[in-house]
């Protein structure tokens, strides 16, 4: 089995993706608090839900990125000169 190495740049890139998703979900949570005029304590009490939604979105984006990478690999191998 081939050993794989995850570089520092790859780890930082994935952490940035995850951080951006977390911030987006937090902003959506904040917008919903303002729209529905609920207590701002929900910003903290809904953290488990925010983390769950962040994880689900990260997984979906990860699947899309894997699919795109796979399609690029197949395309390159089919039309290789």
CORBELBEL-V401628 format. One record per pair of residues at least 24 apart in sequence whose ideal C-beta (glycine too) atoms are under 10 Angstrom apart, sorted by the first residue. I is the first residue (numbers start at 0). J is the second residue. Records with the same first field share a line. If there is no record, write none. Layout:
I = J + J
//
This chain:
13 = 57 + 61
16 = 56 + 57 + 60 + 61 + 64
17 = 53 + 54 + 56 + 57 + 60
18 = 53
19 = 53 + 57
20 = 52 + 53 + 54 + 55 + 56 + 57 + 59 + 60
21 = 49 + 50 + 52 + 53 + 54 + 56 + 57
22 = 53
23 = 52 + 53 + 56
24 = 48 + 49 + 50 + 51 + 52 + 53 + 54 + 55 + 56
25 = 49 + 52 + 53
27 = 52
28 = 52
//
